[in-house]
Amino acid sequence: MMIRHLTIALTLTVVLAWAVPQTSAEEAATPQDVIAKVKEAAAYLAKNGKSGLKVFDSADSPFVLKGSYVFVYDCAAGIADIAHPIPATRNKRLDADKDATGKVVGPELCQAAARPGGGWVEYMWWKPVKVEGDKNLTYAKKISRKLSYMLSVKGQPYEVGAGVYNDTATVKDLNALLKQ
């Protein structure tokens, strides 16, 4: 009887250990996914301007991807998240845009967007969570290390960004991807 219980426990442990990382990896956006989606969002806003902002405000947006989402800043006006799929995050002053540790990140994100080709910024943030039946995203309680890619929108007063939740990537390595 004891051997049977151990066999069942071992089998469950192996199955869970194999299944959980694979599921998480499939659901996580890669830096390449984020770069492509941010560039797509910048092109969309370059074409549609202010009238295109609303598309970013829903969890069903084409700009929500694999555990990440595109957000829009207006750095010249000093406003963070003028468009964002999490309502509580929208329309903050740049100097009040703080990460989970209290670090002000708004100005740094704007500086990254101002670089030719954009740039990456590291900070601590909450992962997005979609609640069944809700049109918006919300945040998980646990904080994670996030690296966001920011890019200015040509011909518009906007900057767009999206991020990856990653404990090992460096800003230097991610910025090197932009040169490829």
MDAnalysis code that builds the backbone (N, CA, C; Angstrom):
import MDAnalysis as mda
import numpy as np

u = mda.Universe.empty(540, n_residues=180, atom_resindex=np.repeat(np.arange(180), 3), trajectory=True)
u.add_TopologyAttr("name", ["N", "CA", "C"] * 180)
u.add_TopologyAttr("resid", np.arange(1, 181))
u.add_TopologyAttr("resname", ["MET", "MET", "ILE", "ARG", "HIS", "LEU", "THR", "ILE", "ALA", "LEU", "THR", "LEU", "THR", "VAL", "VAL", "LEU", "ALA", "TRP", "ALA", "VAL", "PRO", "GLN", "THR", "SER", "ALA", "GLU", "GLU", "ALA", "ALA", "THR", "PRO", "GLN", "ASP", "VAL", "ILE", "ALA", "LYS", "VAL", "LYS", "GLU", "ALA", "ALA", "ALA", "TYR", "LEU", "ALA", "LYS", "ASN", "GLY", "LYS", "SER", "GLY", "LEU", "LYS", "VAL", "PHE", "ASP", "SER", "ALA", "ASP", "SER", "PRO", "PHE", "VAL", "LEU", "LYS", "GLY", "SER", "TYR", "VAL", "PHE", "VAL", "TYR", "ASP", "CYS", "ALA", "ALA", "GLY", "ILE", "ALA", "ASP", "ILE", "ALA", "HIS", "PRO", "ILE", "PRO", "ALA", "THR", "ARG", "ASN", "LYS", "ARG", "LEU", "ASP", "ALA", "ASP", "LYS", "ASP", "ALA", "THR", "GLY", "LYS", "VAL", "VAL", "GLY", "PRO", "GLU", "LEU", "CYS", "GLN", "ALA", "ALA", "ALA", "ARG", "PRO", "GLY", "GLY", "GLY", "TRP", "VAL", "GLU", "TYR", "MET", "TRP", "TRP", "LYS", "PRO", "VAL", "LYS", "VAL", "GLU", "GLY", "ASP", "LYS", "ASN", "LEU", "THR", "TYR", "ALA", "LYS", "LYS", "ILE", "SER", "ARG", "LYS", "LEU", "SER", "TYR", "MET", "LEU", "SER", "VAL", "LYS", "GLY", "GLN", "PRO", "TYR", "GLU", "VAL", "GLY", "ALA", "GLY", "VAL", "TYR", "ASN", "ASP", "THR", "ALA", "THR", "VAL", "LYS", "ASP", "LEU", "ASN", "ALA", "LEU", "LEU", "LYS", "GLN"])
u.atoms.positions = np.array([
    [0.824, -1.191, 0.000],
    [0.000, 0.000, 0.000],
    [0.875, 1.265, 0.000],
    [1.920, 1.254, 0.816],
    [2.826, 2.403, 0.914],
    [3.524, 2.643, -0.424],
    [3.949, 1.583, -1.102],
    [4.632, 1.721, -2.394],
    [3.668, 2.306, -3.427],
    [2.410, 1.900, -3.375],
    [1.409, 2.422, -4.306],
    [1.234, 3.934, -4.102],
    [1.137, 4.381, -2.854],
    [0.996, 5.806, -2.570],
    [2.226, 6.600, -3.030],
    [3.396, 6.035, -2.801],
    [4.629, 6.700, -3.240],
    [4.685, 6.792, -4.763],
    [4.261, 5.731, -5.431],
    [4.253, 5.720, -6.889],
    [3.295, 6.781, -7.422],
    [2.120, 6.886, -6.847],
    [1.148, 7.890, -7.263],
    [1.695, 9.288, -7.001],
    [2.261, 9.510, -5.822],
    [2.815, 10.815, -5.476],
    [3.950, 11.201, -6.421],
    [4.837, 10.267, -6.711],
    [5.949, 10.529, -7.612],
    [5.442, 10.841, -9.020],
    [4.473, 10.088, -9.480],
    [3.911, 10.309, -10.805],
    [3.284, 11.700, -10.897],
    [2.501, 12.076, -9.879],
    [1.893, 13.408, -9.864],
    [2.947, 14.503, -9.843],
    [3.985, 14.316, -9.071],
    [5.064, 15.301, -8.989],
    [5.737, 15.486, -10.342],
    [6.034, 14.407, -11.022],
    [6.674, 14.471, -12.334],
    [5.753, 15.144, -13.346],
    [4.476, 14.772, -13.353],
    [3.526, 15.363, -14.291],
    [3.391, 16.859, -14.048],
    [3.239, 17.258, -12.782],
    [3.098, 18.680, -12.472],
    [4.373, 19.457, -12.776],
    [5.497, 18.889, -12.464],
    [6.773, 19.566, -12.733],
    [6.976, 19.762, -14.230],
    [6.532, 18.819, -15.020],
    [6.674, 18.925, -16.461],
    [5.651, 19.901, -17.045],
    [4.419, 19.851, -16.581],
    [3.335, 20.622, -17.178],
    [3.397, 22.104, -16.840],
    [3.686, 22.467, -15.622],
    [3.611, 23.864, -15.218],
    [4.597, 24.754, -15.973],
    [5.895, 24.439, -16.023],
    [6.801, 25.318, -16.755],
    [6.463, 25.428, -18.238],
    [6.020, 24.344, -18.826],
    [5.708, 24.366, -20.239],
    [4.532, 25.306, -20.509],
    [3.498, 25.234, -19.683],
    [2.352, 26.120, -19.828],
    [2.774, 27.564, -19.642],
    [3.548, 27.855, -18.616],
    [3.982, 29.228, -18.357],
    [4.819, 29.765, -19.500],
    [5.707, 28.962, -20.029],
    [6.575, 29.412, -21.109],
    [5.756, 29.724, -22.364],
    [4.726, 28.922, -22.639],
    [3.900, 29.166, -23.809],
    [3.084, 30.444, -23.665],
    [2.773, 30.837, -22.443],
    [1.929, 31.993, -22.213],
    [2.716, 33.293, -22.073],
    [4.011, 33.223, -21.943],
    [4.813, 34.423, -21.702],
    [5.280, 35.038, -23.017],
    [5.137, 36.355, -23.114],
    [5.639, 37.064, -24.276],
    [7.164, 37.067, -24.241],
    [7.771, 36.941, -25.392],
    [9.220, 37.027, -25.508],
    [9.592, 38.476, -25.830],
    [10.849, 38.843, -25.647],
    [11.261, 40.198, -26.058],
    [10.962, 40.467, -27.535],
    [11.135, 39.466, -28.379],
    [10.849, 39.627, -29.808],
    [9.355, 39.876, -30.042],
    [8.485, 39.166, -29.280],
    [7.038, 39.404, -29.366],
    [6.727, 40.853, -29.011],
    [7.335, 41.324, -27.931],
    [7.079, 42.678, -27.446],
    [7.556, 43.721, -28.463],
    [8.744, 43.548, -28.999],
    [9.264, 44.490, -29.993],
    [8.316, 44.567, -31.183],
    [7.896, 43.425, -31.689],
    [6.992, 43.390, -32.850],
    [5.657, 44.063, -32.532],
    [5.099, 43.781, -31.364],
    [3.789, 44.336, -31.005],
    [3.880, 45.846, -30.766],
    [4.960, 46.316, -30.152],
    [5.132, 47.758, -29.928],
    [5.288, 48.475, -31.273],
    [6.041, 47.913, -32.186],
    [6.195, 48.530, -33.505],
    [4.866, 48.540, -34.257],
    [4.094, 47.474, -34.127],
    [2.760, 47.414, -34.738],
    [1.855, 48.498, -34.135],
    [1.906, 48.661, -32.816],
    [1.093, 49.673, -32.139],
    [1.510, 51.078, -32.566],
    [2.807, 51.319, -32.700],
    [3.296, 52.630, -33.131],
    [2.810, 52.945, -34.546],
    [2.851, 51.970, -35.428],
    [2.363, 52.170, -36.799],
    [0.855, 52.437, -36.797],
    [0.131, 51.725, -35.963],
    [-1.321, 51.908, -35.855],
    [-1.640, 53.337, -35.389],
    [-0.968, 53.806, -34.342],
    [-1.226, 55.163, -33.840],
    [-0.711, 56.233, -34.794],
    [0.367, 55.966, -35.522],
    [0.857, 56.922, -36.515],
    [-0.219, 57.165, -37.571],
    [-0.948, 56.126, -37.908],
    [-2.008, 56.216, -38.918],
    [-3.310, 56.780, -38.336],
    [-3.682, 56.344, -37.117],
    [-4.994, 56.661, -36.557],
    [-5.013, 57.797, -35.540],
    [-3.857, 58.168, -35.007],
    [-3.789, 59.266, -34.046],
    [-4.674, 59.063, -32.828],
    [-5.181, 60.162, -32.305],
    [-5.977, 60.154, -31.077],
    [-7.181, 59.211, -31.172],
    [-7.797, 59.134, -32.334],
    [-8.980, 58.272, -32.487],
    [-8.634, 56.792, -32.320],
    [-7.352, 56.444, -32.402],
    [-6.934, 55.055, -32.246],
    [-6.634, 54.637, -30.819],
    [-6.673, 55.561, -29.875],
    [-6.283, 55.252, -28.489],
    [-7.186, 54.223, -27.812],
    [-8.475, 54.273, -28.061],
    [-9.431, 53.404, -27.355],
    [-9.153, 51.916, -27.550],
    [-8.540, 51.544, -28.663],
    [-8.293, 50.125, -28.932],
    [-7.371, 49.501, -27.876],
    [-6.589, 50.322, -27.184],
    [-5.639, 49.822, -26.189],
    [-6.269, 49.629, -24.807],
    [-7.522, 50.050, -24.639],
    [-8.170, 50.067, -23.324],
    [-8.961, 48.809, -22.965],
    [-8.762, 47.719, -23.655],
    [-9.540, 46.508, -23.398],
    [-8.644, 45.275, -23.365],
    [-9.029, 44.317, -22.550],
    [-8.299, 43.051, -22.489],
    [-8.441, 42.266, -23.792],
    [-9.463, 42.594, -24.576],
    [-9.681, 41.927, -25.861],
    [-8.985, 42.636, -27.015],
    [-8.182, 43.635, -26.697],
    [-7.462, 44.403, -27.702],
    [-6.493, 43.513, -28.477],
    [-6.294, 43.808, -29.748],
    [-5.259, 43.085, -30.499],
    [-3.855, 43.418, -29.988],
    [-3.761, 44.384, -29.068],
    [-2.478, 44.776, -28.507],
    [-2.248, 44.210, -27.105],
    [-3.017, 43.188, -26.756],
    [-2.778, 42.396, -25.541],
    [-2.237, 41.065, -26.025],
    [-1.114, 40.635, -25.457],
    [-0.465, 39.427, -25.942],
    [0.146, 38.616, -24.817],
    [0.020, 37.341, -24.834],
    [0.750, 36.383, -23.991],
    [1.227, 36.917, -22.638],
    [0.334, 37.389, -21.812],
    [0.741, 37.873, -20.494],
    [1.368, 39.250, -20.515],
    [1.170, 40.012, -21.577],
    [1.665, 41.373, -21.676],
    [0.620, 42.214, -22.388],
    [0.897, 43.506, -22.533],
    [-0.051, 44.419, -23.166],
    [0.710, 45.669, -23.579],
    [0.175, 46.361, -24.578],
    [0.738, 47.632, -24.999],
    [0.048, 48.738, -24.208],
    [0.832, 49.704, -23.759],
    [0.313, 50.890, -23.080],
    [0.821, 52.117, -23.816],
    [0.108, 53.239, -23.663],
    [0.434, 54.453, -24.403],
    [0.658, 55.615, -23.440],
    [1.758, 56.343, -23.658],
    [2.100, 57.544, -22.884],
    [1.963, 58.766, -23.779],
    [1.820, 59.922, -23.148],
    [1.966, 61.208, -23.815],
    [3.000, 61.968, -22.985],
    [4.247, 61.732, -23.280],
    [5.340, 62.289, -22.474],
    [5.379, 63.812, -22.523],
    [5.098, 64.398, -23.690],
    [5.128, 65.863, -23.815],
    [4.084, 66.512, -22.906],
    [2.943, 65.844, -22.727],
    [1.882, 66.364, -21.848],
    [2.098, 65.944, -20.396],
    [3.100, 65.076, -20.166],
    [3.392, 64.626, -18.798],
    [2.419, 63.595, -18.269],
    [1.802, 62.827, -19.174],
    [0.790, 61.849, -18.759],
    [1.241, 60.431, -19.110],
    [1.211, 59.582, -18.092],
    [1.498, 58.159, -18.285],
    [0.186, 57.420, -18.521],
    [0.233, 56.434, -19.353],
    [-0.893, 55.522, -19.563],
    [-2.178, 56.227, -19.964],
    [-2.117, 57.000, -21.052],
    [-3.350, 57.619, -21.557],
    [-4.250, 56.558, -22.177],
    [-3.660, 55.424, -22.526],
    [-4.422, 54.269, -22.994],
    [-3.771, 53.033, -22.378],
    [-4.610, 52.188, -21.767],
    [-4.093, 51.040, -21.011],
    [-5.241, 50.068, -20.732],
    [-5.026, 48.752, -20.829],
    [-6.127, 47.805, -20.596],
    [-6.500, 47.604, -19.118],
    [-5.801, 48.264, -18.210],
    [-6.140, 48.186, -16.785],
    [-6.582, 49.585, -16.353],
    [-7.899, 49.791, -16.163],
    [-8.419, 51.139, -15.899],
    [-7.755, 51.873, -14.745],
    [-7.422, 51.198, -13.671],
    [-6.839, 51.872, -12.499],
    [-5.480, 52.488, -12.800],
    [-4.855, 52.076, -13.875],
    [-3.521, 52.553, -14.229],
    [-3.564, 53.812, -15.100],
    [-4.674, 54.090, -15.723],
    [-4.754, 55.160, -16.719],
    [-4.595, 56.570, -16.151],
    [-4.001, 57.415, -16.995],
    [-3.953, 58.870, -16.801],
    [-3.317, 59.329, -15.493],
    [-2.081, 58.893, -15.288],
    [-1.297, 59.371, -14.144],
    [-0.291, 60.395, -14.629],
    [0.106, 61.282, -13.744],
    [1.209, 62.186, -14.067],
    [2.482, 61.352, -14.174],
    [3.365, 61.715, -15.074],
    [4.624, 60.981, -15.247],
    [5.410, 60.884, -13.947],
    [5.447, 61.970, -13.183],
    [6.224, 61.958, -11.946],
    [5.537, 61.171, -10.828],
    [4.308, 60.721, -11.076],
    [3.592, 59.882, -10.107],
    [3.529, 58.427, -10.580],
    [4.130, 58.135, -11.722],
    [4.126, 56.778, -12.280],
    [5.244, 55.981, -11.614],
    [4.890, 55.298, -10.526],
    [5.864, 54.573, -9.715],
    [5.675, 53.070, -9.847],
    [6.798, 52.344, -9.760],
    [6.719, 50.890, -9.784],
    [6.317, 50.373, -8.402],
    [6.317, 49.071, -8.237],
    [5.865, 48.437, -6.992],
    [6.772, 48.728, -5.802],
    [7.990, 49.195, -6.068],
    [8.912, 49.519, -4.976],
    [8.893, 51.011, -4.640],
    [8.127, 51.794, -5.396],
    [8.079, 53.233, -5.179],
    [9.000, 54.027, -6.088],
    [9.758, 53.360, -6.939],
    [10.664, 54.031, -7.878],
    [9.829, 54.722, -8.969],
    [10.088, 55.994, -9.209],
    [9.411, 56.722, -10.286],
    [9.988, 56.226, -11.613],
    [9.135, 55.684, -12.487],
    [9.599, 55.109, -13.751],
    [9.118, 55.864, -14.986],
    [8.116, 56.723, -14.831],
    [7.563, 57.433, -15.985],
    [8.599, 58.181, -16.805],
    [9.383, 59.066, -16.191],
    [10.381, 59.805, -16.975],
    [11.411, 58.893, -17.649],
    [11.806, 57.821, -16.980],
    [12.789, 56.897, -17.569],
    [12.206, 56.187, -18.798],
    [10.920, 55.845, -18.729],
    [10.265, 55.215, -19.883],
    [10.200, 56.203, -21.050],
    [9.930, 57.468, -20.762],
    [9.905, 58.490, -21.814],
    [11.290, 58.683, -22.438],
    [12.321, 58.678, -21.614],
    [13.690, 58.811, -22.124],
    [14.043, 57.653, -23.054],
    [13.625, 56.443, -22.692],
    [13.895, 55.272, -23.537],
    [13.173, 55.409, -24.875],
    [11.934, 55.894, -24.848],
    [11.164, 56.056, -26.082],
    [11.789, 57.092, -27.003],
    [12.443, 58.095, -26.431],
    [13.035, 59.190, -27.210],
    [14.292, 58.773, -27.971],
    [14.896, 57.657, -27.584],
    [16.099, 57.194, -28.296],
    [15.726, 56.716, -29.700],
    [16.614, 56.887, -30.673],
    [16.337, 56.348, -32.009],
    [16.082, 54.833, -31.914],
    [14.938, 54.392, -32.361],
    [14.585, 52.968, -32.289],
    [14.031, 52.552, -30.944],
    [13.927, 53.496, -30.000],
    [13.371, 53.187, -28.677],
    [14.390, 52.526, -27.769],
    [13.911, 52.019, -26.624],
    [14.804, 51.377, -25.669],
    [14.032, 50.656, -24.567],
    [14.768, 49.918, -23.772],
    [14.222, 49.084, -22.693],
    [14.495, 49.707, -21.332],
    [13.575, 49.469, -20.384],
    [13.691, 49.943, -19.006],
    [13.288, 48.803, -18.076],
    [14.028, 48.663, -16.979],
    [13.751, 47.626, -15.976],
    [13.098, 48.239, -14.744],
    [12.088, 47.551, -14.206],
    [11.428, 47.981, -12.974],
    [10.611, 46.814, -12.407],
    [10.014, 47.024, -11.264],
    [9.208, 45.982, -10.613],
    [7.727, 46.318, -10.811],
    [6.960, 45.336, -11.298],
    [5.551, 45.582, -11.619],
    [4.738, 44.329, -11.361],
    [3.449, 44.473, -11.419],
    [2.529, 43.349, -11.222],
    [2.177, 42.762, -12.577],
    [2.054, 41.448, -12.643],
    [1.673, 40.804, -13.899],
    [0.184, 41.022, -14.154],
    [-0.185, 41.143, -15.431],
    [-1.604, 41.310, -15.757],
    [-2.357, 39.985, -15.613],
    [-3.618, 40.103, -15.216],
    [-4.482, 38.932, -15.049],
    [-5.816, 39.252, -15.712],
    [-6.325, 38.316, -16.485],
    [-7.657, 38.493, -17.089],
    [-8.669, 37.727, -16.264],
    [-9.672, 38.441, -15.797],
    [-10.757, 37.829, -15.042],
    [-11.838, 37.422, -16.038],
    [-12.277, 36.186, -15.960],
    [-13.288, 35.663, -16.875],
    [-14.502, 36.583, -16.939],
    [-14.904, 36.960, -18.154],
    [-16.080, 37.782, -18.356],
    [-15.848, 39.282, -18.216],
    [-14.653, 39.707, -17.811],
    [-14.363, 41.125, -17.651],
    [-13.680, 41.628, -18.922],
    [-14.038, 42.829, -19.379],
    [-13.415, 43.367, -20.586],
    [-12.060, 44.008, -20.318],
    [-11.708, 44.165, -19.046],
    [-10.429, 44.760, -18.680],
    [-9.532, 43.738, -17.995],
    [-8.259, 44.059, -17.961],
    [-7.303, 43.267, -17.190],
    [-7.236, 43.835, -15.783],
    [-6.639, 43.076, -14.882],
    [-6.339, 43.541, -13.539],
    [-4.918, 43.079, -13.236],
    [-4.418, 43.391, -12.048],
    [-3.066, 42.981, -11.696],
    [-3.074, 41.885, -10.639],
    [-2.104, 40.977, -10.742],
    [-1.863, 39.985, -9.698],
    [-1.277, 40.716, -8.489],
    [-1.360, 40.116, -7.319],
    [-0.841, 40.761, -6.106],
    [0.676, 40.696, -6.012],
    [1.258, 39.623, -6.518],
    [2.708, 39.438, -6.443],
    [3.402, 40.343, -7.465],
    [4.503, 40.975, -7.042],
    [5.264, 41.800, -7.979],
    [6.342, 40.966, -8.661],
    [6.717, 41.396, -9.851],
    [7.710, 40.693, -10.656],
    [8.623, 41.704, -11.326],
    [9.763, 41.235, -11.765],
    [10.699, 42.075, -12.509],
    [10.176, 42.204, -13.940],
    [10.016, 43.435, -14.380],
    [9.494, 43.704, -15.715],
    [10.498, 44.542, -16.486],
    [10.637, 44.248, -17.755],
    [11.453, 45.038, -18.661],
    [10.530, 45.479, -19.796],
    [10.403, 46.794, -19.975],
    [9.501, 47.318, -21.001],
    [10.276, 47.984, -22.119],
    [9.804, 47.737, -23.327],
    [10.331, 48.374, -24.526],
    [9.429, 49.559, -24.859],
    [10.023, 50.737, -25.016],
    [9.290, 51.968, -25.326],
    [9.744, 52.514, -26.678],
    [8.795, 53.087, -27.416],
    [9.075, 53.616, -28.748],
    [8.180, 54.827, -29.006],
    [8.749, 55.888, -29.560],
    [7.961, 57.064, -29.941],
    [7.159, 56.760, -31.200],
    [5.978, 57.374, -31.283],
    [5.109, 57.213, -32.452],
    [5.383, 58.360, -33.417],
    [5.760, 58.020, -34.626],
    [6.106, 59.017, -35.635],
    [4.882, 59.879, -35.983],
    [5.081, 61.213, -35.923],
    [4.033, 62.144, -36.311],
    [2.917, 62.329, -35.286],
    [3.055, 61.722, -34.113],
    [2.040, 61.822, -33.057],
    [2.735, 62.166, -31.742],
    [1.989, 62.663, -30.761],
    [2.605, 63.004, -29.479],
    [2.654, 61.827, -28.507],
    [2.686, 60.615, -29.035],
    [2.574, 59.429, -28.175],
    [3.833, 58.579, -28.169],
    [3.945, 57.809, -27.091],
    [4.971, 56.781, -26.947],
    [4.231, 55.499, -26.571],
    [4.662, 54.386, -27.148],
    [4.025, 53.105, -26.837],
    [5.046, 52.173, -26.208],
    [4.559, 51.283, -25.359],
    [5.444, 50.325, -24.707],
    [4.713, 49.049, -24.365],
    [5.488, 48.030, -24.103],
    [4.995, 46.738, -23.605],
    [6.191, 46.067, -22.957],
    [5.933, 45.065, -22.125],
    [7.045, 44.472, -21.405],
    [7.014, 42.967, -21.301],
    [8.150, 42.457, -20.834],
    [8.295, 41.044, -20.507],
    [8.585, 40.955, -19.016],
    [8.115, 39.891, -18.428],
    [8.399, 39.614, -17.020],
    [9.485, 38.558, -17.028],
    [10.695, 38.959, -16.613],
    [11.854, 38.103, -16.791],
    [12.869, 38.408, -15.692],
    [13.404, 37.371, -15.065],
    [14.355, 37.552, -13.973],
    [15.812, 37.559, -14.411],
    [16.084, 37.245, -15.686],
    [17.485, 37.097, -16.092],
    [17.934, 38.024, -17.220],
    [17.028, 38.476, -18.066],
    [17.417, 39.334, -19.185],
    [17.974, 40.652, -18.658],
    [18.885, 41.241, -19.422],
    [19.431, 42.545, -19.041],
    [18.973, 43.596, -20.041],
    [18.918, 44.830, -19.598],
    [18.559, 45.937, -20.477],
    [19.560, 46.015, -21.628],
    [20.832, 45.821, -21.330],
    [21.880, 45.867, -22.359],
    [21.617, 44.822, -23.445],
    [21.320, 43.582, -23.047],
    [21.052, 42.519, -24.025],
    [19.794, 42.808, -24.840],
    [18.757, 43.332, -24.177],
    [17.514, 43.623, -24.882],
    [17.701, 44.792, -25.841],
    [18.456, 45.804, -25.437],
    [18.727, 46.907, -26.363],
    [19.544, 46.425, -27.569],
    [20.386, 45.416, -27.371],
    [21.155, 44.851, -28.486],
    [20.234, 44.202, -29.518],
    [19.095, 43.655, -29.075],
    [18.125, 43.073, -30.006],
    [17.585, 44.111, -30.975],
    [17.522, 45.356, -30.541],
    [16.971, 46.420, -31.379],
    [17.881, 46.759, -32.547],
    [19.137, 46.394, -32.437],
    [20.107, 46.694, -33.508],
    [20.176, 45.587, -34.553],
    [19.469, 44.507, -34.311],
    [19.515, 43.371, -35.252],
    [18.559, 43.561, -36.399],
])
